[in-house]
Amino acid sequence: MRDRRCDLACTCRNSSRIRLFSPLLIAQALRTTKAEIAETLGLAHDALSRSARIRAPRTQTRLRQMMEILNRVEAEVGSPLAAYAWFRSQPLPGFGGMTPDQLVREGHADYVHGYLDRVIAGGYA
């Protein structure tokens, strides 16, 4: 069975040989749709459907931020699906009840990484 990890397995190379995050591969790995991924990240549906929009820096940045967080959380919760569920639904203490996906949508992926750093170090967030 193919490894379901969502790191390099969720990237592909474009015609310029640049590695890009593939919304289709990410959606398949997380057993969801590109439309749900777009909604989760606060992107328009066509941002993950049209090739020009997939390559856009904003789209690739949001996909990268989500994948970095999911990879960190997966190590703690045991599966990509559990990590994605956490990303979408777990309110983080100290952030007004916002979930990680809401923080990423607002451009604060660094807040989520800071929270994870504190939790992994054994502190309370």
C-alpha positions as a printed NumPy array, in Angstrom:
array([[  0.   ,   0.   ,   0.   ],
       [  1.247,   3.449,  -0.847],
       [  2.414,   5.637,   2.046],
       [ -0.277,   8.224,   2.837],
       [  2.151,  10.798,   4.259],
       [  1.36 ,  14.247,   2.953],
       [  4.804,  15.647,   2.312],
       [  6.689,  15.049,  -0.942],
       [  4.042,  12.527,  -1.99 ],
       [  1.704,  15.501,  -2.448],
       [  3.912,  17.426,  -4.808],
       [  4.502,  17.238,  -8.515],
       [  6.779,  18.961, -10.982],
       [  5.465,  21.424, -13.519],
       [  6.87 ,  21.913, -17.015],
       [  9.66 ,  24.096, -15.592],
       [ 10.67 ,  21.22 , -13.271],
       [  9.597,  23.246, -10.238],
       [  8.072,  21.201,  -7.432],
       [  4.53 ,  22.366,  -6.616],
       [  1.982,  21.143,  -4.109],
       [ -0.716,  19.248,  -5.961],
       [ -4.244,  19.952,  -4.686],
       [ -5.436,  16.689,  -6.255],
       [ -2.785,  14.57 ,  -4.512],
       [ -3.41 ,  16.352,  -1.207],
       [ -7.171,  15.83 ,  -1.497],
       [ -6.66 ,  12.15 ,  -2.331],
       [ -4.285,  11.647,   0.612],
       [ -6.768,  13.314,   2.973],
       [ -9.768,  11.533,   1.404],
       [-11.543,  14.766,   0.63 ],
       [-12.118,  17.058,  -2.354],
       [-10.204,  19.969,  -3.81 ],
       [-13.264,  22.131,  -3.099],
       [-13.102,  21.284,   0.607],
       [ -9.356,  22.002,   0.706],
       [ -9.993,  25.37 ,  -0.973],
       [-12.71 ,  26.209,   1.553],
       [-10.5  ,  25.116,   4.459],
       [ -7.721,  27.431,   3.278],
       [ -9.977,  30.341,   2.359],
       [ -9.212,  30.072,  -1.343],
       [-11.613,  30.358,  -4.262],
       [-12.62 ,  26.993,  -5.734],
       [-10.839,  27.755,  -9.016],
       [ -7.591,  28.397,  -7.11 ],
       [ -7.267,  24.615,  -6.873],
       [ -8.79 ,  23.799, -10.253],
       [ -7.156,  26.081, -12.82 ],
       [ -3.484,  25.374, -13.451],
       [ -2.505,  29.054, -13.526],
       [ -4.129,  29.598, -10.12 ],
       [ -2.578,  26.434,  -8.656],
       [  0.881,  27.866,  -9.434],
       [  0.054,  31.247,  -7.851],
       [  2.261,  32.129,  -4.859],
       [ -0.741,  32.656,  -2.557],
       [ -2.165,  29.22 ,  -3.377],
       [  1.161,  27.433,  -3.011],
       [  1.91 ,  29.287,   0.242],
       [ -1.386,  28.228,   1.821],
       [ -0.949,  24.628,   0.673],
       [  2.622,  24.574,   2.015],
       [  1.575,  26.062,   5.354],
       [ -1.186,  23.497,   5.762],
       [  1.103,  20.611,   4.833],
       [  3.84 ,  21.755,   7.234],
       [  1.329,  21.875,  10.085],
       [ -0.283,  18.551,   9.15 ],
       [  3.112,  16.842,   9.008],
       [  3.971,  18.102,  12.502],
       [  0.607,  17.118,  13.966],
       [  0.555,  13.723,  12.232],
       [  3.572,  12.676,  14.301],
       [  1.523,  13.304,  17.455],
       [ -1.918,  12.009,  16.426],
       [ -0.879,   9.074,  14.261],
       [ -2.479,   9.638,  10.862],
       [ -2.929,  12.281,   8.169],
       [ -6.717,  12.067,   8.517],
       [ -6.586,  12.708,  12.272],
       [ -4.168,  15.59 ,  11.681],
       [ -6.538,  17.113,   9.103],
       [ -9.506,  16.718,  11.468],
       [ -7.493,  18.49 ,  14.194],
       [ -6.496,  21.258,  11.739],
       [-10.127,  21.935,  10.847],
       [-11.836,  21.56 ,  14.2  ],
       [ -9.604,  21.985,  17.258],
       [ -9.95 ,  25.451,  18.841],
       [ -6.552,  26.571,  20.106],
       [ -6.323,  28.034,  23.609],
       [ -5.123,  31.605,  23.614],
       [ -6.421,  32.411,  20.14 ],
       [-10.03 ,  33.244,  20.944],
       [-11.243,  29.773,  20.047],
       [ -9.888,  29.968,  16.502],
       [ -8.949,  26.71 ,  14.81 ],
       [ -5.625,  26.176,  13.014],
       [ -7.301,  26.472,   9.608],
       [ -8.816,  29.826,  10.602],
       [ -5.405,  31.1  ,  11.7  ],
       [ -3.797,  29.959,   8.43 ],
       [ -6.611,  31.626,   6.441],
       [ -5.842,  34.9  ,   8.237],
       [ -2.122,  34.629,   7.494],
       [ -1.035,  33.416,  10.936],
       [  0.442,  29.974,  10.292],
       [  3.347,  31.102,  12.487],
       [  0.948,  31.254,  15.464],
       [  0.041,  27.6  ,  14.925],
       [  3.73 ,  26.648,  14.709],
       [  4.411,  28.568,  17.926],
       [  1.552,  26.749,  19.645],
       [  2.881,  23.381,  18.442],
       [  6.408,  24.284,  19.588],
       [  5.095,  24.948,  23.108],
       [  3.004,  21.774,  23.235],
       [  5.795,  19.562,  21.892],
       [  8.238,  21.089,  24.395],
       [  5.896,  19.889,  27.127],
       [  4.351,  23.211,  28.027],
       [  0.769,  24.219,  28.112],
       [ -0.332,  26.384,  25.255]])
